[in-house]
Every structure is written in structure tokens, then in C-alpha cells.
Amino acid sequence: MKTSLSLFVTTICLVILASCSDVTSKFENQLNNLSNKANQLDSVINTEINRVKSLDSVMNLEDLKINNLDSLVNKTSSKLDSIWKEYK
């Protein structure tokens, strides 16, 4: 009786250890998948941030061009106004 109880307890322990090993393996696989997805998401976010920075840079350059053109228009307008006042 003692031997069969001992054998039963040993069998239960082995089954528990085997199932724990299986759960650990599944957990590691899920953790690796999650890590891979996080890395992919990080890469996508970095790419999009670089695009935004690039777009911001282009917008700043265009803003400078507009300011320069505005300044040129103001200077030209001022010169034309002074010429117009002289001929009036």
C-alpha cells in the first residue's frame, strides 16, 4: 500500500513538473512574440517620427521662403509707392 501511494505521489509530481515545463515553454514563446511585436512597433514609430521631422523641416524651409517673398513684396511695394508719390 505504501509503495503504491508512493508511486502515485511520484507520478503526480512528474505530471505537475511536465505540465509546468510545458506552461513555461508556452509563456516564453508568448513573451518572445510580444517582444518581437514591440520591436516592430518601435521601428514603425521611429519611421513615422522621422517622417514627421522631415515634414517639419520642409515646412520650416517653405516658411522661410514665404517670409523672404513677403519681405521682397513689401520692399517692392514700398518702392512703387514712393515712385507713385513722386509722379503724383
PDB file with SEQRES, HELIX, SHEET and CRYST1 records, atoms N, CA, C and O in Angstrom:
SEQRES   1 A   88  MET LYS THR SER LEU SER LEU PHE VAL THR THR ILE CYS          
SEQRES   2 A   88  LEU VAL ILE LEU ALA SER CYS SER ASP VAL THR SER LYS          
SEQRES   3 A   88  PHE GLU ASN GLN LEU ASN ASN LEU SER ASN LYS ALA ASN          
SEQRES   4 A   88  GLN LEU ASP SER VAL ILE ASN THR GLU ILE ASN ARG VAL          
SEQRES   5 A   88  LYS SER LEU ASP SER VAL MET ASN LEU GLU ASP LEU LYS          
SEQRES   6 A   88  ILE ASN ASN LEU ASP SER LEU VAL ASN LYS THR SER SER          
SEQRES   7 A   88  LYS LEU ASP SER ILE TRP LYS GLU TYR LYS                      
HELIX    1 AA1 LYS A    2  TYR A   87  1                                  86    
CRYST1    1.000    1.000    1.000  90.00  90.00  90.00 P 1           1          
ATOM      1  N   MET A   1       0.826  -1.182   0.000  1.00  0.00           N  
ATOM      2  CA  MET A   1       0.000   0.000   0.000  1.00  0.00           C  
ATOM      3  C   MET A   1       0.871   1.246   0.000  1.00  0.00           C  
ATOM      4  O   MET A   1       0.623   2.212  -0.721  1.00  0.00           O  
ATOM      5  N   LYS A   2       1.931   1.184   0.861  1.00  0.00           N  
ATOM      6  CA  LYS A   2       2.814   2.326   0.921  1.00  0.00           C  
ATOM      7  C   LYS A   2       3.526   2.531  -0.411  1.00  0.00           C  
ATOM      8  O   LYS A   2       3.744   3.665  -0.838  1.00  0.00           O  
ATOM      9  N   THR A   3       3.881   1.445  -1.056  1.00  0.00           N  
ATOM     10  CA  THR A   3       4.576   1.533  -2.330  1.00  0.00           C  
ATOM     11  C   THR A   3       3.658   2.110  -3.397  1.00  0.00           C  
ATOM     12  O   THR A   3       4.088   2.937  -4.201  1.00  0.00           O  
ATOM     13  N   SER A   4       2.423   1.694  -3.416  1.00  0.00           N  
ATOM     14  CA  SER A   4       1.501   2.204  -4.430  1.00  0.00           C  
ATOM     15  C   SER A   4       1.184   3.679  -4.174  1.00  0.00           C  
ATOM     16  O   SER A   4       1.008   4.439  -5.126  1.00  0.00           O  
ATOM     17  N   LEU A   5       1.107   4.097  -2.904  1.00  0.00           N  
ATOM     18  CA  LEU A   5       0.884   5.506  -2.574  1.00  0.00           C  
ATOM     19  C   LEU A   5       2.087   6.338  -2.982  1.00  0.00           C  
ATOM     20  O   LEU A   5       1.955   7.431  -3.534  1.00  0.00           O  
ATOM     21  N   SER A   6       3.257   5.796  -2.699  1.00  0.00           N  
ATOM     22  CA  SER A   6       4.495   6.467  -3.078  1.00  0.00           C  
ATOM     23  C   SER A   6       4.590   6.587  -4.596  1.00  0.00           C  
ATOM     24  O   SER A   6       4.985   7.634  -5.109  1.00  0.00           O  
ATOM     25  N   LEU A   7       4.238   5.542  -5.308  1.00  0.00           N  
ATOM     26  CA  LEU A   7       4.259   5.559  -6.760  1.00  0.00           C  
ATOM     27  C   LEU A   7       3.236   6.565  -7.305  1.00  0.00           C  
ATOM     28  O   LEU A   7       3.510   7.266  -8.279  1.00  0.00           O  
ATOM     29  N   PHE A   8       2.086   6.631  -6.687  1.00  0.00           N  
ATOM     30  CA  PHE A   8       1.050   7.572  -7.093  1.00  0.00           C  
ATOM     31  C   PHE A   8       1.512   9.021  -6.900  1.00  0.00           C  
ATOM     32  O   PHE A   8       1.338   9.857  -7.787  1.00  0.00           O  
ATOM     33  N   VAL A   9       2.093   9.307  -5.749  1.00  0.00           N  
ATOM     34  CA  VAL A   9       2.590  10.660  -5.452  1.00  0.00           C  
ATOM     35  C   VAL A   9       3.715  11.029  -6.425  1.00  0.00           C  
ATOM     36  O   VAL A   9       3.773  12.155  -6.919  1.00  0.00           O  
ATOM     37  N   THR A  10       4.592  10.085  -6.691  1.00  0.00           N  
ATOM     38  CA  THR A  10       5.687  10.335  -7.633  1.00  0.00           C  
ATOM     39  C   THR A  10       5.140  10.619  -9.029  1.00  0.00           C  
ATOM     40  O   THR A  10       5.622  11.520  -9.715  1.00  0.00           O  
ATOM     41  N   THR A  11       4.144   9.859  -9.443  1.00  0.00           N  
ATOM     42  CA  THR A  11       3.529  10.066 -10.752  1.00  0.00           C  
ATOM     43  C   THR A  11       2.870  11.444 -10.841  1.00  0.00           C  
ATOM     44  O   THR A  11       3.007  12.142 -11.846  1.00  0.00           O  
ATOM     45  N   ILE A  12       2.161  11.824  -9.793  1.00  0.00           N  
ATOM     46  CA  ILE A  12       1.503  13.134  -9.756  1.00  0.00           C  
ATOM     47  C   ILE A  12       2.555  14.242  -9.848  1.00  0.00           C  
ATOM     48  O   ILE A  12       2.379  15.218 -10.579  1.00  0.00           O  
ATOM     49  N   CYS A  13       3.645  14.081  -9.102  1.00  0.00           N  
ATOM     50  CA  CYS A  13       4.728  15.083  -9.133  1.00  0.00           C  
ATOM     51  C   CYS A  13       5.330  15.208 -10.524  1.00  0.00           C  
ATOM     52  O   CYS A  13       5.600  16.319 -10.980  1.00  0.00           O  
ATOM     53  N   LEU A  14       5.543  14.095 -11.201  1.00  0.00           N  
ATOM     54  CA  LEU A  14       6.097  14.130 -12.550  1.00  0.00           C  
ATOM     55  C   LEU A  14       5.134  14.800 -13.528  1.00  0.00           C  
ATOM     56  O   LEU A  14       5.552  15.559 -14.403  1.00  0.00           O  
ATOM     57  N   VAL A  15       3.857  14.516 -13.373  1.00  0.00           N  
ATOM     58  CA  VAL A  15       2.854  15.138 -14.243  1.00  0.00           C  
ATOM     59  C   VAL A  15       2.832  16.647 -14.022  1.00  0.00           C  
ATOM     60  O   VAL A  15       2.758  17.417 -14.979  1.00  0.00           O  
ATOM     61  N   ILE A  16       2.894  17.064 -12.768  1.00  0.00           N  
ATOM     62  CA  ILE A  16       2.900  18.503 -12.450  1.00  0.00           C  
ATOM     63  C   ILE A  16       4.144  19.173 -13.017  1.00  0.00           C  
ATOM     64  O   ILE A  16       4.059  20.252 -13.602  1.00  0.00           O  
ATOM     65  N   LEU A  17       5.304  18.532 -12.845  1.00  0.00           N  
ATOM     66  CA  LEU A  17       6.544  19.098 -13.374  1.00  0.00           C  
ATOM     67  C   LEU A  17       6.505  19.193 -14.904  1.00  0.00           C  
ATOM     68  O   LEU A  17       6.949  20.185 -15.482  1.00  0.00           O  
ATOM     69  N   ALA A  18       5.977  18.169 -15.542  1.00  0.00           N  
ATOM     70  CA  ALA A  18       5.888  18.172 -17.001  1.00  0.00           C  
ATOM     71  C   ALA A  18       4.950  19.272 -17.479  1.00  0.00           C  
ATOM     72  O   ALA A  18       5.240  19.947 -18.466  1.00  0.00           O  
ATOM     73  N   SER A  19       3.836  19.456 -16.793  1.00  0.00           N  
ATOM     74  CA  SER A  19       2.887  20.498 -17.198  1.00  0.00           C  
ATOM     75  C   SER A  19       3.469  21.887 -16.937  1.00  0.00           C  
ATOM     76  O   SER A  19       3.231  22.817 -17.708  1.00  0.00           O  
ATOM     77  N   CYS A  20       4.234  22.027 -15.848  1.00  0.00           N  
ATOM     78  CA  CYS A  20       4.887  23.307 -15.570  1.00  0.00           C  
ATOM     79  C   CYS A  20       5.913  23.627 -16.660  1.00  0.00           C  
ATOM     80  O   CYS A  20       6.045  24.776 -17.079  1.00  0.00           O  
ATOM     81  N   SER A  21       6.624  22.618 -17.105  1.00  0.00           N  
ATOM     82  CA  SER A  21       7.605  22.816 -18.167  1.00  0.00           C  
ATOM     83  C   SER A  21       6.913  23.253 -19.448  1.00  0.00           C  
ATOM     84  O   SER A  21       7.405  24.133 -20.155  1.00  0.00           O  
ATOM     85  N   ASP A  22       5.770  22.642 -19.749  1.00  0.00           N  
ATOM     86  CA  ASP A  22       5.006  22.995 -20.943  1.00  0.00           C  
ATOM     87  C   ASP A  22       4.487  24.429 -20.834  1.00  0.00           C  
ATOM     88  O   ASP A  22       4.548  25.186 -21.802  1.00  0.00           O  
ATOM     89  N   VAL A  23       3.979  24.801 -19.664  1.00  0.00           N  
ATOM     90  CA  VAL A  23       3.480  26.167 -19.446  1.00  0.00           C  
ATOM     91  C   VAL A  23       4.625  27.165 -19.564  1.00  0.00           C  
ATOM     92  O   VAL A  23       4.452  28.236 -20.146  1.00  0.00           O  
ATOM     93  N   THR A  24       5.766  26.838 -19.031  1.00  0.00           N  
ATOM     94  CA  THR A  24       6.930  27.713 -19.111  1.00  0.00           C  
ATOM     95  C   THR A  24       7.345  27.914 -20.568  1.00  0.00           C  
ATOM     96  O   THR A  24       7.660  29.029 -20.983  1.00  0.00           O  
ATOM     97  N   SER A  25       7.342  26.846 -21.324  1.00  0.00           N  
ATOM     98  CA  SER A  25       7.699  26.931 -22.739  1.00  0.00           C  
ATOM     99  C   SER A  25       6.700  27.809 -23.493  1.00  0.00           C  
ATOM    100  O   SER A  25       7.105  28.647 -24.299  1.00  0.00           O  
ATOM    101  N   LYS A  26       5.412  27.630 -23.244  1.00  0.00           N  
ATOM    102  CA  LYS A  26       4.392  28.450 -23.899  1.00  0.00           C  
ATOM    103  C   LYS A  26       4.534  29.912 -23.491  1.00  0.00           C  
ATOM    104  O   LYS A  26       4.393  30.813 -24.318  1.00  0.00           O  
ATOM    105  N   PHE A  27       4.813  30.139 -22.215  1.00  0.00           N  
ATOM    106  CA  PHE A  27       4.991  31.501 -21.722  1.00  0.00           C  
ATOM    107  C   PHE A  27       6.184  32.171 -22.399  1.00  0.00           C  
ATOM    108  O   PHE A  27       6.097  33.334 -22.792  1.00  0.00           O  
ATOM    109  N   GLU A  28       7.291  31.454 -22.539  1.00  0.00           N  
ATOM    110  CA  GLU A  28       8.472  32.003 -23.201  1.00  0.00           C  
ATOM    111  C   GLU A  28       8.185  32.318 -24.662  1.00  0.00           C  
ATOM    112  O   GLU A  28       8.630  33.344 -25.177  1.00  0.00           O  
ATOM    113  N   ASN A  29       7.439  31.436 -25.334  1.00  0.00           N  
ATOM    114  CA  ASN A  29       7.069  31.700 -26.723  1.00  0.00           C  
ATOM    115  C   ASN A  29       6.207  32.956 -26.848  1.00  0.00           C  
ATOM    116  O   ASN A  29       6.425  33.786 -27.731  1.00  0.00           O  
ATOM    117  N   GLN A  30       5.240  33.081 -25.964  1.00  0.00           N  
ATOM    118  CA  GLN A  30       4.375  34.267 -25.989  1.00  0.00           C  
ATOM    119  C   GLN A  30       5.174  35.532 -25.675  1.00  0.00           C  
ATOM    120  O   GLN A  30       4.949  36.582 -26.277  1.00  0.00           O  
ATOM    121  N   LEU A  31       6.097  35.425 -24.741  1.00  0.00           N  
ATOM    122  CA  LEU A  31       6.938  36.562 -24.379  1.00  0.00           C  
ATOM    123  C   LEU A  31       7.830  36.969 -25.555  1.00  0.00           C  
ATOM    124  O   LEU A  31       8.027  38.159 -25.803  1.00  0.00           O  
ATOM    125  N   ASN A  32       8.367  35.987 -26.274  1.00  0.00           N  
ATOM    126  CA  ASN A  32       9.182  36.279 -27.455  1.00  0.00           C  
ATOM    127  C   ASN A  32       8.341  36.932 -28.554  1.00  0.00           C  
ATOM    128  O   ASN A  32       8.791  37.872 -29.209  1.00  0.00           O  
ATOM    129  N   ASN A  33       7.118  36.429 -28.753  1.00  0.00           N  
ATOM    130  CA  ASN A  33       6.225  37.036 -29.746  1.00  0.00           C  
ATOM    131  C   ASN A  33       5.900  38.479 -29.384  1.00  0.00           C  
ATOM    132  O   ASN A  33       5.900  39.362 -30.242  1.00  0.00           O  
ATOM    133  N   LEU A  34       5.628  38.702 -28.121  1.00  0.00           N  
ATOM    134  CA  LEU A  34       5.323  40.052 -27.648  1.00  0.00           C  
ATOM    135  C   LEU A  34       6.527  40.976 -27.831  1.00  0.00           C  
ATOM    136  O   LEU A  34       6.377  42.130 -28.231  1.00  0.00           O  
ATOM    137  N   SER A  35       7.695  40.470 -27.540  1.00  0.00           N  
ATOM    138  CA  SER A  35       8.913  41.258 -27.704  1.00  0.00           C  
ATOM    139  C   SER A  35       9.149  41.599 -29.177  1.00  0.00           C  
ATOM    140  O   SER A  35       9.527  42.724 -29.501  1.00  0.00           O  
ATOM    141  N   ASN A  36       8.928  40.635 -30.064  1.00  0.00           N  
ATOM    142  CA  ASN A  36       9.078  40.881 -31.499  1.00  0.00           C  
ATOM    143  C   ASN A  36       8.082  41.925 -31.991  1.00  0.00           C  
ATOM    144  O   ASN A  36       8.440  42.807 -32.773  1.00  0.00           O  
ATOM    145  N   LYS A  37       6.851  41.830 -31.543  1.00  0.00           N  
ATOM    146  CA  LYS A  37       5.834  42.802 -31.945  1.00  0.00           C  
ATOM    147  C   LYS A  37       6.171  44.189 -31.403  1.00  0.00           C  
ATOM    148  O   LYS A  37       5.966  45.189 -32.091  1.00  0.00           O  
ATOM    149  N   ALA A  38       6.680  44.254 -30.189  1.00  0.00           N  
ATOM    150  CA  ALA A  38       7.082  45.547 -29.617  1.00  0.00           C  
ATOM    151  C   ALA A  38       8.223  46.157 -30.421  1.00  0.00           C  
ATOM    152  O   ALA A  38       8.240  47.365 -30.656  1.00  0.00           O  
ATOM    153  N   ASN A  39       9.172  45.336 -30.842  1.00  0.00           N  
ATOM    154  CA  ASN A  39      10.276  45.832 -31.663  1.00  0.00           C  
ATOM    155  C   ASN A  39       9.775  46.329 -33.020  1.00  0.00           C  
ATOM    156  O   ASN A  39      10.233  47.360 -33.513  1.00  0.00           O  
ATOM    157  N   GLN A  40       8.841  45.603 -33.619  1.00  0.00           N  
ATOM    158  CA  GLN A  40       8.273  46.035 -34.900  1.00  0.00           C  
ATOM    159  C   GLN A  40       7.526  47.356 -34.739  1.00  0.00           C  
ATOM    160  O   GLN A  40       7.649  48.257 -35.568  1.00  0.00           O  
ATOM    161  N   LEU A  41       6.758  47.456 -33.671  1.00  0.00           N  
ATOM    162  CA  LEU A  41       6.011  48.686 -33.410  1.00  0.00           C  
ATOM    163  C   LEU A  41       6.967  49.850 -33.168  1.00  0.00           C  
ATOM    164  O   LEU A  41       6.723  50.961 -33.638  1.00  0.00           O  
ATOM    165  N   ASP A  42       8.038  49.604 -32.448  1.00  0.00           N  
ATOM    166  CA  ASP A  42       9.040  50.637 -32.193  1.00  0.00           C  
ATOM    167  C   ASP A  42       9.665  51.110 -33.502  1.00  0.00           C  
ATOM    168  O   ASP A  42       9.895  52.303 -33.697  1.00  0.00           O  
ATOM    169  N   SER A  43       9.935  50.170 -34.389  1.00  0.00           N  
ATOM    170  CA  SER A  43      10.507  50.512 -35.689  1.00  0.00           C  
ATOM    171  C   SER A  43       9.540  51.358 -36.505  1.00  0.00           C  
ATOM    172  O   SER A  43       9.948  52.339 -37.127  1.00  0.00           O  
ATOM    173  N   VAL A  44       8.271  50.989 -36.508  1.00  0.00           N  
ATOM    174  CA  VAL A  44       7.264  51.754 -37.244  1.00  0.00           C  
ATOM    175  C   VAL A  44       7.138  53.162 -36.663  1.00  0.00           C  
ATOM    176  O   VAL A  44       7.061  54.143 -37.403  1.00  0.00           O  
ATOM    177  N   ILE A  45       7.116  53.251 -35.347  1.00  0.00           N  
ATOM    178  CA  ILE A  45       7.003  54.562 -34.687  1.00  0.00           C  
ATOM    179  C   ILE A  45       8.208  55.428 -35.025  1.00  0.00           C  
ATOM    180  O   ILE A  45       8.054  56.614 -35.316  1.00  0.00           O  
ATOM    181  N   ASN A  46       9.412  54.849 -34.991  1.00  0.00           N  
ATOM    182  CA  ASN A  46      10.612  55.615 -35.324  1.00  0.00           C  
ATOM    183  C   ASN A  46      10.580  56.097 -36.768  1.00  0.00           C  
ATOM    184  O   ASN A  46      10.981  57.225 -37.056  1.00  0.00           O  
ATOM    185  N   THR A  47      10.108  55.252 -37.672  1.00  0.00           N  
ATOM    186  CA  THR A  47       9.992  55.643 -39.076  1.00  0.00           C  
ATOM    187  C   THR A  47       9.023  56.808 -39.231  1.00  0.00           C  
ATOM    188  O   THR A  47       9.310  57.769 -39.945  1.00  0.00           O  
ATOM    189  N   GLU A  48       7.886  56.723 -38.567  1.00  0.00           N  
ATOM    190  CA  GLU A  48       6.889  57.788 -38.671  1.00  0.00           C  
ATOM    191  C   GLU A  48       7.390  59.077 -38.015  1.00  0.00           C  
ATOM    192  O   GLU A  48       7.111  60.167 -38.515  1.00  0.00           O  
ATOM    193  N   ILE A  49       8.116  58.971 -36.915  1.00  0.00           N  
ATOM    194  CA  ILE A  49       8.688  60.162 -36.278  1.00  0.00           C  
ATOM    195  C   ILE A  49       9.690  60.822 -37.211  1.00  0.00           C  
ATOM    196  O   ILE A  49       9.736  62.048 -37.306  1.00  0.00           O  
ATOM    197  N   ASN A  50      10.494  60.018 -37.901  1.00  0.00           N  
ATOM    198  CA  ASN A  50      11.439  60.577 -38.873  1.00  0.00           C  
ATOM    199  C   ASN A  50      10.704  61.278 -40.008  1.00  0.00           C  
ATOM    200  O   ASN A  50      11.152  62.322 -40.481  1.00  0.00           O  
ATOM    201  N   ARG A  51       9.590  60.722 -40.447  1.00  0.00           N  
ATOM    202  CA  ARG A  51       8.794  61.368 -41.494  1.00  0.00           C  
ATOM    203  C   ARG A  51       8.248  62.704 -41.015  1.00  0.00           C  
ATOM    204  O   ARG A  51       8.264  63.691 -41.750  1.00  0.00           O  
ATOM    205  N   VAL A  52       7.764  62.727 -39.773  1.00  0.00           N  
ATOM    206  CA  VAL A  52       7.234  63.972 -39.212  1.00  0.00           C  
ATOM    207  C   VAL A  52       8.339  65.021 -39.113  1.00  0.00           C  
ATOM    208  O   VAL A  52       8.124  66.189 -39.434  1.00  0.00           O  
ATOM    209  N   LYS A  53       9.526  64.597 -38.667  1.00  0.00           N  
ATOM    210  CA  LYS A  53      10.648  65.539 -38.579  1.00  0.00           C  
ATOM    211  C   LYS A  53      11.019  66.065 -39.965  1.00  0.00           C  
ATOM    212  O   LYS A  53      11.310  67.250 -40.130  1.00  0.00           O  
ATOM    213  N   SER A  54      11.005  65.192 -40.940  1.00  0.00           N  
ATOM    214  CA  SER A  54      11.311  65.587 -42.316  1.00  0.00           C  
ATOM    215  C   SER A  54      10.280  66.588 -42.826  1.00  0.00           C  
ATOM    216  O   SER A  54      10.633  67.603 -43.427  1.00  0.00           O  
ATOM    217  N   LEU A  55       9.021  66.297 -42.586  1.00  0.00           N  
ATOM    218  CA  LEU A  55       7.946  67.193 -43.000  1.00  0.00           C  
ATOM    219  C   LEU A  55       8.059  68.531 -42.285  1.00  0.00           C  
ATOM    220  O   LEU A  55       7.841  69.578 -42.893  1.00  0.00           O  
ATOM    221  N   ASP A  56       8.393  68.508 -41.016  1.00  0.00           N  
ATOM    222  CA  ASP A  56       8.569  69.733 -40.243  1.00  0.00           C  
ATOM    223  C   ASP A  56       9.704  70.575 -40.822  1.00  0.00           C  
ATOM    224  O   ASP A  56       9.602  71.798 -40.908  1.00  0.00           O  
ATOM    225  N   SER A  57      10.777  69.909 -41.215  1.00  0.00           N  
ATOM    226  CA  SER A  57      11.907  70.598 -41.820  1.00  0.00           C  
ATOM    227  C   SER A  57      11.506  71.255 -43.138  1.00  0.00           C  
ATOM    228  O   SER A  57      11.878  72.397 -43.405  1.00  0.00           O  
ATOM    229  N   VAL A  58      10.753  70.535 -43.955  1.00  0.00           N  
ATOM    230  CA  VAL A  58      10.279  71.089 -45.226  1.00  0.00           C  
ATOM    231  C   VAL A  58       9.363  72.283 -44.965  1.00  0.00           C  
ATOM    232  O   VAL A  58       9.452  73.303 -45.649  1.00  0.00           O  
ATOM    233  N   MET A  59       8.495  72.152 -43.986  1.00  0.00           N  
ATOM    234  CA  MET A  59       7.590  73.254 -43.653  1.00  0.00           C  
ATOM    235  C   MET A  59       8.371  74.492 -43.195  1.00  0.00           C  
ATOM    236  O   MET A  59       8.020  75.617 -43.550  1.00  0.00           O  
ATOM    237  N   ASN A  60       9.420  74.280 -42.415  1.00  0.00           N  
ATOM    238  CA  ASN A  60      10.236  75.409 -41.972  1.00  0.00           C  
ATOM    239  C   ASN A  60      10.929  76.085 -43.144  1.00  0.00           C  
ATOM    240  O   ASN A  60      11.007  77.313 -43.198  1.00  0.00           O  
ATOM    241  N   LEU A  61      11.434  75.285 -44.087  1.00  0.00           N  
ATOM    242  CA  LEU A  61      12.075  75.862 -45.278  1.00  0.00           C  
ATOM    243  C   LEU A  61      11.068  76.655 -46.104  1.00  0.00           C  
ATOM    244  O   LEU A  61      11.376  77.749 -46.576  1.00  0.00           O  
ATOM    245  N   GLU A  62       9.880  76.113 -46.277  1.00  0.00           N  
ATOM    246  CA  GLU A  62       8.850  76.813 -47.042  1.00  0.00           C  
ATOM    247  C   GLU A  62       8.416  78.090 -46.321  1.00  0.00           C  
ATOM    248  O   GLU A  62       8.132  79.101 -46.963  1.00  0.00           O  
ATOM    249  N   ASP A  63       8.364  78.045 -45.006  1.00  0.00           N  
ATOM    250  CA  ASP A  63       8.020  79.233 -44.227  1.00  0.00           C  
ATOM    251  C   ASP A  63       9.072  80.326 -44.427  1.00  0.00           C  
ATOM    252  O   ASP A  63       8.727  81.501 -44.558  1.00  0.00           O  
ATOM    253  N   LEU A  64      10.343  79.948 -44.450  1.00  0.00           N  
ATOM    254  CA  LEU A  64      11.406  80.915 -44.714  1.00  0.00           C  
ATOM    255  C   LEU A  64      11.271  81.515 -46.109  1.00  0.00           C  
ATOM    256  O   LEU A  64      11.448  82.720 -46.289  1.00  0.00           O  
ATOM    257  N   LYS A  65      10.957  80.674 -47.097  1.00  0.00           N  
ATOM    258  CA  LYS A  65      10.757  81.178 -48.458  1.00  0.00           C  
ATOM    259  C   LYS A  65       9.600  82.169 -48.507  1.00  0.00           C  
ATOM    260  O   LYS A  65       9.698  83.208 -49.160  1.00  0.00           O  
ATOM    261  N   ILE A  66       8.510  81.854 -47.824  1.00  0.00           N  
ATOM    262  CA  ILE A  66       7.351  82.745 -47.804  1.00  0.00           C  
ATOM    263  C   ILE A  66       7.711  84.062 -47.132  1.00  0.00           C  
ATOM    264  O   ILE A  66       7.318  85.130 -47.602  1.00  0.00           O  
ATOM    265  N   ASN A  67       8.459  83.990 -46.034  1.00  0.00           N  
ATOM    266  CA  ASN A  67       8.874  85.227 -45.358  1.00  0.00           C  
ATOM    267  C   ASN A  67       9.771  86.072 -46.251  1.00  0.00           C  
ATOM    268  O   ASN A  67       9.649  87.297 -46.287  1.00  0.00           O  
ATOM    269  N   ASN A  68      10.677  85.411 -46.975  1.00  0.00           N  
ATOM    270  CA  ASN A  68      11.547  86.150 -47.895  1.00  0.00           C  
ATOM    271  C   ASN A  68      10.745  86.790 -49.026  1.00  0.00           C  
ATOM    272  O   ASN A  68      10.979  87.942 -49.391  1.00  0.00           O  
ATOM    273  N   LEU A  69       9.801  86.034 -49.574  1.00  0.00           N  
ATOM    274  CA  LEU A  69       8.958  86.597 -50.627  1.00  0.00           C  
ATOM    275  C   LEU A  69       8.100  87.744 -50.095  1.00  0.00           C  
ATOM    276  O   LEU A  69       7.905  88.747 -50.782  1.00  0.00           O  
ATOM    277  N   ASP A  70       7.596  87.598 -48.891  1.00  0.00           N  
ATOM    278  CA  ASP A  70       6.792  88.654 -48.277  1.00  0.00           C  
ATOM    279  C   ASP A  70       7.632  89.918 -48.091  1.00  0.00           C  
ATOM    280  O   ASP A  70       7.173  91.029 -48.355  1.00  0.00           O  
ATOM    281  N   SER A  71       8.853  89.730 -47.638  1.00  0.00           N  
ATOM    282  CA  SER A  71       9.754  90.862 -47.473  1.00  0.00           C  
ATOM    283  C   SER A  71      10.045  91.528 -48.813  1.00  0.00           C  
ATOM    284  O   SER A  71      10.060  92.756 -48.901  1.00  0.00           O  
ATOM    285  N   LEU A  72      10.274  90.744 -49.843  1.00  0.00           N  
ATOM    286  CA  LEU A  72      10.531  91.270 -51.177  1.00  0.00           C  
ATOM    287  C   LEU A  72       9.316  92.040 -51.701  1.00  0.00           C  
ATOM    288  O   LEU A  72       9.462  93.111 -52.290  1.00  0.00           O  
ATOM    289  N   VAL A  73       8.124  91.493 -51.485  1.00  0.00           N  
ATOM    290  CA  VAL A  73       6.898  92.171 -51.918  1.00  0.00           C  
ATOM    291  C   VAL A  73       6.742  93.494 -51.176  1.00  0.00           C  
ATOM    292  O   VAL A  73       6.371  94.503 -51.775  1.00  0.00           O  
ATOM    293  N   ASN A  74       7.023  93.491 -49.879  1.00  0.00           N  
ATOM    294  CA  ASN A  74       6.913  94.728 -49.101  1.00  0.00           C  
ATOM    295  C   ASN A  74       7.908  95.784 -49.587  1.00  0.00           C  
ATOM    296  O   ASN A  74       7.555  96.958 -49.704  1.00  0.00           O  
ATOM    297  N   LYS A  75       9.135  95.380 -49.866  1.00  0.00           N  
ATOM    298  CA  LYS A  75      10.147  96.312 -50.368  1.00  0.00           C  
ATOM    299  C   LYS A  75       9.737  96.864 -51.727  1.00  0.00           C  
ATOM    300  O   LYS A  75       9.829  98.067 -51.972  1.00  0.00           O  
ATOM    301  N   THR A  76       9.288  95.984 -52.600  1.00  0.00           N  
ATOM    302  CA  THR A  76       8.869  96.409 -53.928  1.00  0.00           C  
ATOM    303  C   THR A  76       7.664  97.339 -53.842  1.00  0.00           C  
ATOM    304  O   THR A  76       7.599  98.347 -54.545  1.00  0.00           O  
ATOM    305  N   SER A  77       6.736  97.004 -52.998  1.00  0.00           N  
ATOM    306  CA  SER A  77       5.549  97.827 -52.811  1.00  0.00           C  
ATOM    307  C   SER A  77       5.936  99.197 -52.284  1.00  0.00           C  
ATOM    308  O   SER A  77       5.401 100.212 -52.731  1.00  0.00           O  
ATOM    309  N   SER A  78       6.847  99.230 -51.354  1.00  0.00           N  
ATOM    310  CA  SER A  78       7.316 100.494 -50.793  1.00  0.00           C  
ATOM    311  C   SER A  78       7.987 101.345 -51.864  1.00  0.00           C  
ATOM    312  O   SER A  78       7.754 102.552 -51.935  1.00  0.00           O  
ATOM    313  N   LYS A  79       8.813 100.728 -52.692  1.00  0.00           N  
ATOM    314  CA  LYS A  79       9.470 101.453 -53.781  1.00  0.00           C  
ATOM    315  C   LYS A  79       8.449 101.970 -54.788  1.00  0.00           C  
ATOM    316  O   LYS A  79       8.538 103.107 -55.250  1.00  0.00           O  
ATOM    317  N   LEU A  80       7.487 101.129 -55.119  1.00  0.00           N  
ATOM    318  CA  LEU A  80       6.452 101.556 -56.063  1.00  0.00           C  
ATOM    319  C   LEU A  80       5.619 102.701 -55.486  1.00  0.00           C  
ATOM    320  O   LEU A  80       5.246 103.628 -56.205  1.00  0.00           O  
ATOM    321  N   ASP A  81       5.334 102.631 -54.199  1.00  0.00           N  
ATOM    322  CA  ASP A  81       4.581 103.711 -53.554  1.00  0.00           C  
ATOM    323  C   ASP A  81       5.350 105.021 -53.609  1.00  0.00           C  
ATOM    324  O   ASP A  81       4.777 106.073 -53.892  1.00  0.00           O  
ATOM    325  N   SER A  82       6.639 104.956 -53.339  1.00  0.00           N  
ATOM    326  CA  SER A  82       7.438 106.185 -53.365  1.00  0.00           C  
ATOM    327  C   SER A  82       7.542 106.733 -54.784  1.00  0.00           C  
ATOM    328  O   SER A  82       7.504 107.947 -54.981  1.00  0.00           O  
ATOM    329  N   ILE A  83       7.673 105.852 -55.773  1.00  0.00           N  
ATOM    330  CA  ILE A  83       7.710 106.299 -57.175  1.00  0.00           C  
ATOM    331  C   ILE A  83       6.367 106.915 -57.549  1.00  0.00           C  
ATOM    332  O   ILE A  83       6.313 107.944 -58.223  1.00  0.00           O  
ATOM    333  N   TRP A  84       5.305 106.290 -57.114  1.00  0.00           N  
ATOM    334  CA  TRP A  84       3.969 106.795 -57.425  1.00  0.00           C  
ATOM    335  C   TRP A  84       3.751 108.167 -56.799  1.00  0.00           C  
ATOM    336  O   TRP A  84       3.135 109.032 -57.422  1.00  0.00           O  
ATOM    337  N   LYS A  85       4.240 108.385 -55.581  1.00  0.00           N  
ATOM    338  CA  LYS A  85       4.094 109.672 -54.896  1.00  0.00           C  
ATOM    339  C   LYS A  85       4.881 110.757 -55.623  1.00  0.00           C  
ATOM    340  O   LYS A  85       4.450 111.909 -55.670  1.00  0.00           O  
ATOM    341  N   GLU A  86       6.013 110.404 -56.179  1.00  0.00           N  
ATOM    342  CA  GLU A  86       6.823 111.384 -56.905  1.00  0.00           C  
ATOM    343  C   GLU A  86       6.114 111.842 -58.172  1.00  0.00           C  
ATOM    344  O   GLU A  86       6.205 113.017 -58.527  1.00  0.00           O  
ATOM    345  N   TYR A  87       5.423 110.966 -58.851  1.00  0.00           N  
ATOM    346  CA  TYR A  87       4.773 111.307 -60.113  1.00  0.00           C  
ATOM    347  C   TYR A  87       3.391 111.901 -59.918  1.00  0.00           C  
ATOM    348  O   TYR A  87       2.785 112.388 -60.873  1.00  0.00           O  
ATOM    349  N   LYS A  88       2.897 111.868 -58.720  1.00  0.00           N  
ATOM    350  CA  LYS A  88       1.579 112.401 -58.451  1.00  0.00           C  
ATOM    351  C   LYS A  88       1.570 113.844 -58.502  1.00  0.00           C  
ATOM    352  O   LYS A  88       0.526 114.463 -58.296  1.00  0.00           O  
TER     353      LYS A  88                                                      
END                                                                             
